[in-house]
Amino acid sequence: MFNSERYINKCLVSILDQTFSDIEIIVVDDCSVDRSVEIVTGLQARDSRVKLVRHTVNLGAGGARNSGVASASTPYAAFVDSDDYALPTMIERLYAAARDGDHDIVVCGFAECDENGETSAPYAPDDRVVDIRRSQCDIFSVTIPAVWAKLWRRSLFTENAIVFPDHVYYQDLATTPRLVFKARSVRFISDDGYRYVRRRASATGAYSAKHVVDYFQVFDVLKRFCVEERIFERCAADFARAVKSNIAYHAANVRRFHGDHDSIRAYLRCLLLVRDAYLTGEEPAWPLDMDELVSLFSSDPFDPKTVIAEQAGHIALLDAEIATRNAETAALEERLRARQSELDELRLLHSSSLRFLPSALLAPLASLNNALGRLTGMERIRERGARLRRLRKRLKRPEAPREV
């Protein structure tokens, strides 16, 4: 409870009026500065089942829930947010379902409503039991993350050292999947038992840098838990879907409550960038201490000296390749000049009306033709080769050997 004077009376009365009366009601005040405590103490004076626990330091909703679990003495626990309320038979139905099969978690139906009591978006699960240990189910989607509209075996918290993170917006998201994993079974009943009051000023539709950071702090809690339990490899795909679906839920609520304008689009764009970086990047190892973690921000993974040295090496290799090509080109040009001299001699013989060629000149002619064939990649060589072939055709005698 924190500054809930407008809602706490209705919330507490809905619990006091439960048809199952053998309950203890623990109200945790998280340093309220309005009349919330006064209202609770007034109800406490009329009903001894009400117990008030007061924080001296604000710990947020997660810290308040931890105090409630620690202060309880019953085998089961249920959570009701201070601005919501329970329907009269909620505890009776949840407890009966838990005892019928000895289930660790029981989930009932609920509906959203506005501050005037108008309901919408009812949720009524099918009656069923999920055997957690046999099915190896997706622990992130067995049930919605909210801890209300459920009955929890309290030993799930105490025997497994599971606590809600303090000062985090989405502390139920960080906690429910861990509790589900430790449970033996989850029972669902279709009975309507809870009213979730949707307020414009609630944290559900709020957005800020802290909302973004808190989401990924929560994801880290879940990921570390899965790694420590040696199940992350099996549930990595489920975890990625949980990250995406919860970020999508937050984005939809921000749009729903705040409309469409530049600041909202900028916020959602940054949220998308952080989500994708979280899922695809390599995060620092968890064991890093503060000094090691901070040092990562000052270290520059882009080292200009290293890059320059690497580029210089590439340039040297290119220079060597160019020098080799130049040497090969020079050798070919030299051979071309030699063959050109032979061609000039042939032209001289032709101009003298020589009717036949000595056999000693036929071999150089064939060699010249083959050499020119190998140099077809050079345009000027192809041109000279064509001229040579035309010249030989004119000078060829019947008894001359065929070209190779």
C-alpha positions as CSV (number, residue, x, y, z in Angstrom):
1,M,0.0,0.0,0.0
2,F,1.3,3.4,-1.0
3,N,-0.8,6.6,-0.9
4,S,-4.0,4.6,-1.6
5,E,-6.5,6.5,0.5
6,R,-9.0,6.6,-2.4
7,Y,-9.1,2.8,-2.7
8,I,-7.8,1.0,0.4
9,N,-11.1,1.0,2.2
10,K,-13.0,-0.8,-0.6
11,C,-10.0,-3.2,-1.1
12,L,-9.9,-4.2,2.6
13,V,-13.6,-4.5,3.0
14,S,-13.7,-6.9,0.0
15,I,-11.3,-9.1,1.9
16,L,-13.0,-8.8,5.2
17,D,-16.2,-9.9,3.6
18,Q,-14.8,-13.1,2.1
19,T,-17.0,-16.1,2.6
20,F,-14.0,-18.0,3.8
21,S,-13.3,-16.2,7.0
22,D,-10.4,-18.1,8.6
23,I,-7.7,-15.8,7.1
24,E,-5.1,-13.3,8.3
25,I,-5.0,-10.0,6.4
26,I,-1.6,-8.4,6.3
27,V,-1.5,-4.8,5.0
28,V,2.0,-3.5,4.2
29,D,2.4,0.2,4.2
30,D,5.3,1.4,2.0
31,C,5.8,4.8,3.6
32,S,2.5,6.4,2.6
33,V,2.1,10.1,3.3
34,D,-1.7,10.4,2.8
35,R,-4.6,9.0,5.0
36,S,-4.0,5.3,4.0
37,V,-2.6,4.2,7.4
38,E,-5.4,6.0,9.2
39,I,-8.0,4.2,7.2
40,V,-6.3,0.8,7.8
41,T,-6.0,1.4,11.6
42,G,-9.7,2.2,11.7
43,L,-10.6,-1.1,10.1
44,Q,-8.0,-2.9,12.3
45,A,-9.7,-1.7,15.4
46,R,-12.9,-3.3,14.2
47,D,-11.4,-6.6,13.0
48,S,-8.5,-8.4,14.7
49,R,-7.6,-10.3,11.5
50,V,-6.1,-7.1,10.1
51,K,-2.4,-6.8,10.7
52,L,-0.5,-3.6,9.7
53,V,3.2,-3.8,8.8
54,R,4.9,-0.4,8.2
55,H,8.1,0.2,6.3
56,T,10.6,2.8,7.4
57,V,12.1,2.9,3.9
58,N,10.1,2.8,0.7
59,L,10.8,-0.6,-1.0
60,G,8.2,-0.5,-3.8
61,A,5.5,-3.1,-4.5
62,G,8.1,-6.0,-4.6
63,G,9.5,-5.1,-1.2
64,A,5.9,-4.8,0.2
65,R,5.0,-8.2,-1.0
66,N,8.2,-9.7,0.5
67,S,7.2,-8.2,3.8
68,G,3.8,-9.7,3.5
69,V,5.1,-13.2,2.8
70,A,7.6,-13.0,5.6
71,S,4.9,-11.8,8.1
72,A,2.4,-14.5,7.2
73,S,1.8,-17.7,9.2
74,T,-0.6,-19.5,6.9
75,P,0.3,-22.3,4.4
76,Y,-1.1,-20.4,1.5
77,A,-1.0,-16.7,0.5
78,A,-3.0,-14.5,-1.9
79,F,-2.1,-11.0,-3.1
80,V,-4.6,-8.1,-3.6
81,D,-3.2,-4.8,-4.8
82,S,-4.4,-1.8,-2.7
83,D,-6.4,-0.3,-5.6
84,D,-8.1,-3.5,-6.7
85,Y,-10.7,-5.7,-4.9
86,A,-11.7,-9.3,-4.5
87,L,-15.1,-10.8,-5.1
88,P,-16.7,-12.4,-2.0
89,T,-16.0,-16.1,-2.9
90,M,-12.5,-15.7,-4.2
91,I,-10.5,-17.2,-1.3
92,E,-13.1,-19.9,-0.7
93,R,-12.9,-21.2,-4.3
94,L,-9.2,-20.9,-4.6
95,Y,-8.5,-22.7,-1.3
96,A,-11.0,-25.5,-2.1
97,A,-9.3,-26.1,-5.5
98,A,-5.8,-26.1,-3.8
99,R,-6.9,-28.7,-1.3
100,D,-8.5,-30.8,-4.0
101,G,-5.4,-32.3,-5.4
102,D,-2.8,-30.6,-3.1
103,H,-1.8,-28.1,-5.8
104,D,0.9,-25.5,-5.2
105,I,-0.7,-22.7,-7.3
106,V,-4.4,-22.1,-8.1
107,V,-5.5,-19.5,-10.7
108,C,-9.0,-18.1,-11.0
109,G,-10.8,-15.7,-13.4
110,F,-10.8,-12.0,-13.2
111,A,-12.0,-8.9,-15.1
112,E,-10.7,-5.4,-15.6
113,C,-12.8,-2.5,-14.5
114,D,-12.6,1.3,-14.4
115,E,-12.9,3.4,-11.2
116,N,-16.7,3.4,-11.6
117,G,-16.9,-0.4,-11.6
118,E,-17.6,-0.9,-15.3
119,T,-16.0,-4.2,-16.2
120,S,-14.3,-5.3,-19.4
121,A,-11.9,-7.9,-20.7
122,P,-13.1,-10.8,-18.5
123,Y,-10.7,-13.8,-18.2
124,A,-12.1,-17.2,-17.4
125,P,-9.6,-20.0,-17.7
126,D,-10.7,-23.5,-18.5
127,D,-10.7,-25.9,-15.6
128,R,-7.5,-27.9,-15.8
129,V,-4.4,-28.9,-14.1
130,V,-0.8,-28.4,-15.4
131,D,1.7,-30.9,-14.2
132,I,4.8,-28.7,-14.2
133,R,7.4,-31.4,-13.5
134,R,6.2,-33.9,-16.1
135,S,5.3,-31.6,-19.0
136,Q,8.4,-29.4,-19.1
137,C,6.1,-26.6,-20.1
138,D,6.9,-23.0,-21.0
139,I,7.2,-21.5,-17.5
140,F,6.9,-18.0,-18.9
141,S,3.4,-18.6,-20.4
142,V,1.7,-21.1,-18.1
143,T,-0.2,-18.2,-16.5
144,I,-0.1,-14.4,-16.8
145,P,2.7,-12.8,-14.6
146,A,0.4,-10.9,-12.3
147,V,0.5,-12.5,-8.8
148,W,-3.1,-11.5,-8.0
149,A,-6.1,-13.7,-8.8
150,K,-4.0,-16.7,-7.6
151,L,-3.4,-18.7,-4.4
152,W,0.2,-19.6,-3.7
153,R,1.7,-22.2,-1.5
154,R,3.8,-20.0,0.8
155,S,6.7,-22.6,0.9
156,L,7.4,-21.9,-2.8
157,F,8.8,-18.6,-1.6
158,T,10.4,-19.6,1.7
159,E,11.9,-23.0,0.8
160,N,13.3,-21.7,-2.5
161,A,14.5,-18.3,-1.4
162,I,12.4,-16.6,-4.0
163,V,11.7,-13.0,-3.4
164,F,10.3,-10.1,-5.4
165,P,12.9,-7.5,-6.6
166,D,12.7,-4.2,-4.8
167,H,12.0,-0.9,-6.6
168,V,11.2,-2.6,-9.9
169,Y,8.0,-1.9,-11.8
170,Y,7.6,-5.5,-13.2
171,Q,8.5,-7.4,-10.0
172,D,5.7,-9.9,-10.6
173,L,7.1,-10.8,-14.1
174,A,10.4,-11.4,-12.4
175,T,8.9,-13.8,-9.8
176,T,5.9,-15.7,-11.2
177,P,7.9,-17.9,-13.7
178,R,10.4,-18.9,-11.0
179,L,7.5,-19.9,-8.7
180,V,5.9,-21.9,-11.5
181,F,9.1,-23.8,-12.1
182,K,9.4,-24.8,-8.5
183,A,5.7,-25.8,-8.3
184,R,4.6,-29.4,-8.8
185,S,1.3,-28.4,-10.4
186,V,-0.9,-25.4,-11.3
187,R,-4.7,-25.7,-11.0
188,F,-6.9,-23.4,-13.1
189,I,-10.6,-22.7,-12.2
190,S,-13.0,-20.7,-14.3
191,D,-14.6,-18.9,-11.3
192,D,-14.5,-15.1,-11.4
193,G,-12.8,-13.8,-8.3
194,Y,-10.9,-10.6,-8.8
195,R,-11.3,-7.1,-10.2
196,Y,-8.3,-5.3,-11.6
197,V,-9.0,-1.6,-11.5
198,R,-7.6,0.2,-14.5
199,R,-6.5,3.8,-13.6
200,R,-5.0,6.3,-16.0
201,A,-2.4,7.2,-13.3
202,S,-1.4,3.6,-12.7
203,A,2.1,2.2,-13.5
204,T,0.6,0.0,-16.3
205,G,0.4,2.9,-18.8
206,A,3.3,4.9,-17.6
207,Y,6.6,5.2,-19.5
208,S,10.0,6.5,-18.7
209,A,13.7,5.5,-18.9
210,K,13.2,3.5,-15.6
211,H,10.5,1.4,-17.2
212,V,12.9,0.4,-20.0
213,V,15.7,-0.4,-17.5
214,D,13.4,-2.3,-15.2
215,Y,12.2,-4.5,-17.9
216,F,15.7,-5.7,-18.8
217,Q,16.6,-5.9,-15.1
218,V,13.7,-8.3,-14.7
219,F,14.7,-10.3,-17.8
220,D,18.2,-10.6,-16.3
221,V,16.6,-12.0,-13.1
222,L,14.8,-14.7,-15.1
223,K,17.7,-15.5,-17.3
224,R,20.1,-15.9,-14.4
225,F,17.5,-18.2,-12.6
226,C,17.3,-20.4,-15.7
227,V,21.0,-20.6,-16.1
228,E,21.5,-21.5,-12.4
229,E,18.7,-24.1,-12.7
230,R,20.4,-25.5,-15.8
231,I,17.3,-25.1,-18.0
232,F,18.2,-22.1,-20.1
233,E,19.3,-24.1,-23.1
234,R,15.9,-25.9,-23.1
235,C,13.8,-22.7,-22.6
236,A,15.9,-20.1,-24.5
237,A,13.2,-19.8,-27.2
238,D,10.5,-19.5,-24.6
239,F,12.5,-16.8,-22.9
240,A,12.9,-14.8,-26.1
241,R,9.2,-15.0,-26.7
242,A,8.5,-13.8,-23.2
243,V,10.8,-10.8,-23.7
244,K,9.1,-9.9,-27.0
245,S,5.5,-10.4,-25.7
246,N,6.1,-8.3,-22.5
247,I,7.7,-5.5,-24.4
248,A,4.9,-5.6,-26.9
249,Y,2.4,-5.4,-24.0
250,H,4.1,-2.4,-22.6
251,A,4.3,-0.7,-26.0
252,A,0.5,-1.3,-26.5
253,N,-0.3,0.2,-23.1
254,V,1.9,3.3,-23.7
255,R,0.1,3.8,-27.1
256,R,-3.3,3.2,-25.4
257,F,-2.8,5.7,-22.6
258,H,-0.8,8.4,-24.4
259,G,-1.7,8.4,-28.0
260,D,0.4,9.0,-31.0
261,H,3.0,11.8,-31.0
262,D,6.7,12.4,-31.5
263,S,7.8,11.6,-28.0
264,I,5.9,8.3,-27.9
265,R,7.3,7.2,-31.2
266,A,10.8,8.1,-30.1
267,Y,10.3,6.1,-26.8
268,L,8.9,3.1,-28.6
269,R,11.8,3.2,-31.2
270,C,14.4,3.2,-28.4
271,L,12.5,0.4,-26.6
272,L,12.6,-1.7,-29.8
273,L,16.3,-1.0,-30.3
274,V,17.1,-2.1,-26.7
275,R,14.9,-5.2,-27.0
276,D,16.7,-6.4,-30.2
277,A,20.1,-5.6,-28.7
278,Y,19.3,-7.6,-25.6
279,L,18.2,-10.6,-27.5
280,T,21.0,-10.6,-30.1
281,G,24.0,-9.1,-28.2
282,E,26.5,-10.6,-25.8
283,E,25.9,-9.2,-22.3
284,P,28.8,-8.9,-19.8
285,A,29.2,-11.8,-17.4
286,W,27.2,-11.5,-14.2
287,P,30.2,-12.1,-11.8
288,L,31.8,-8.8,-12.8
289,D,32.2,-6.4,-9.9
290,M,31.3,-2.7,-10.1
291,D,34.8,-1.6,-11.1
292,E,35.1,-4.2,-13.9
293,L,31.6,-3.4,-15.2
294,V,32.3,0.4,-15.3
295,S,35.7,-0.3,-17.0
296,L,33.7,-1.8,-20.0
297,F,32.3,1.7,-20.7
298,S,35.7,3.3,-20.9
299,S,37.3,0.6,-23.0
300,D,37.1,1.3,-26.8
301,P,36.6,-1.8,-28.8
302,F,37.6,0.2,-31.9
303,D,41.4,0.6,-31.8
304,P,42.5,3.0,-34.6
305,K,46.2,1.7,-34.4
306,T,45.1,-1.9,-34.9
307,V,42.8,-0.9,-37.8
308,I,45.5,1.1,-39.5
309,A,48.0,-1.7,-39.1
310,E,45.5,-4.2,-40.6
311,Q,44.8,-1.9,-43.5
312,A,48.6,-1.4,-44.1
313,G,49.0,-5.1,-44.4
314,H,46.2,-5.4,-46.9
315,I,47.7,-2.6,-49.0
316,A,51.2,-4.3,-48.9
317,L,49.6,-7.5,-50.3
318,L,47.9,-5.5,-53.0
319,D,51.1,-3.8,-53.9
320,A,52.9,-7.1,-54.2
321,E,50.2,-8.5,-56.4
322,I,50.3,-5.4,-58.7
323,A,54.1,-5.7,-59.0
324,T,53.7,-9.4,-60.0
325,R,51.1,-8.4,-62.7
326,N,53.4,-5.6,-63.9
327,A,56.3,-8.0,-64.3
328,E,54.1,-10.5,-66.2
329,T,52.9,-7.7,-68.5
330,A,56.5,-6.6,-69.2
331,A,57.5,-10.1,-70.1
332,L,54.5,-10.4,-72.5
333,E,55.4,-7.1,-74.1
334,E,58.9,-8.2,-74.6
335,R,57.8,-11.4,-76.3
336,L,55.4,-9.4,-78.4
337,R,58.2,-7.1,-79.6
338,A,60.2,-10.2,-80.6
339,R,57.2,-11.7,-82.5
340,Q,56.7,-8.3,-84.1
341,S,60.2,-8.4,-85.6
342,E,59.4,-11.8,-87.1
343,L,56.2,-10.5,-88.5
344,D,58.1,-7.6,-90.1
345,E,60.4,-10.0,-91.7
346,L,57.5,-12.0,-93.2
347,R,56.0,-8.8,-94.5
348,L,59.3,-8.0,-96.1
349,L,59.4,-11.4,-97.8
350,H,55.9,-10.9,-99.1
351,S,56.6,-7.5,-100.5
352,S,59.5,-9.1,-102.5
353,S,56.9,-11.5,-104.2
354,L,58.5,-14.5,-102.7
355,R,56.4,-17.5,-103.9
356,F,57.3,-19.9,-101.0
357,L,58.6,-19.9,-97.5
358,P,61.6,-21.8,-96.3
359,S,60.6,-24.5,-93.9
360,A,62.9,-22.9,-91.3
361,L,60.4,-20.0,-91.1
362,L,57.3,-22.1,-90.7
363,A,58.1,-23.1,-87.1
364,P,58.6,-19.5,-85.9
365,L,55.3,-18.7,-87.7
366,A,53.4,-21.4,-85.8
367,S,55.0,-20.4,-82.5
368,L,54.0,-16.8,-83.2
369,N,50.4,-17.9,-83.9
370,N,50.2,-19.9,-80.6
371,A,51.7,-17.1,-78.6
372,L,49.2,-14.6,-80.0
373,G,46.3,-17.1,-79.2
374,R,47.4,-17.1,-75.5
375,L,47.3,-13.3,-75.5
376,T,43.7,-12.9,-76.6
377,G,42.9,-11.0,-73.4
378,M,44.8,-8.0,-74.8
379,E,43.0,-6.2,-77.6
380,R,46.0,-5.1,-79.5
381,I,47.4,-8.7,-79.5
382,R,44.1,-10.0,-81.0
383,E,44.3,-7.4,-83.7
384,R,47.9,-8.4,-84.6
385,G,47.0,-12.1,-84.5
386,A,44.2,-11.5,-86.9
387,R,46.6,-9.8,-89.3
388,L,49.0,-12.6,-89.0
389,R,46.4,-15.2,-89.8
390,R,45.3,-13.3,-92.9
391,L,49.0,-13.0,-94.0
392,R,49.6,-16.7,-93.5
393,K,46.6,-17.6,-95.5
394,R,47.9,-15.6,-98.4
395,L,51.4,-17.2,-98.2
396,K,50.4,-20.8,-97.5
397,R,51.5,-23.4,-100.1
398,P,49.7,-26.7,-100.7
399,E,52.5,-28.8,-99.3
400,A,52.7,-26.7,-96.1
401,P,51.8,-28.4,-92.9
402,R,48.5,-27.6,-91.2
403,E,48.4,-25.2,-88.4
404,V,48.4,-26.6,-84.9
